[in-house]
Amino acid sequence: MLRAAELIEGFEPGWVIADMAYDADHFHEAIERTGAESVIKPRHNRVEVRTLHQAIYKQRNLIERFFSKLKHFRRVATRYDKLLANFMGFVTIAAIAVTIRG
């Protein structure tokens, strides 16, 4: 969890959408340093409850379902390709196929 801030380094996002597992003060601070808004559902035991942009958080579901569909491609799920270029090429093809199927 302490390395979660590394995931957004080098990006300038408008929002960072994540689930409850990423609801930590240090991660919220890292998001604020990038100038983005954190859209992370607060944990139930949080003392300082942060606001949540519900409309944007709902979009997380679409992203989760998209990645679930990508994992149906065995070659992506098991990463048979050792070279990053080959793997990313097949991920791109799988993403196109998922998008076309709807």
FENWOJO-V158324 format. One record per run of one state. SS is the DSSP state (a for helix, b for strand, c for the rest). FROM is the first residue (numbers start at 1). TO is the last residue. If there is no record, write none. Layout:
<<SS/FROM/TO> <SS/FROM/TO>>
This chain:
<<c/1/3> <a/4/8> <c/9/14> <b/15/18> <c/19/19> <a/20/22> <c/23/24> <a/25/33> <c/34/36> <b/37/40> <c/41/53> <a/54/70> <c/71/73> <a/74/78> <c/79/83> <a/84/101> <c/102/102>>
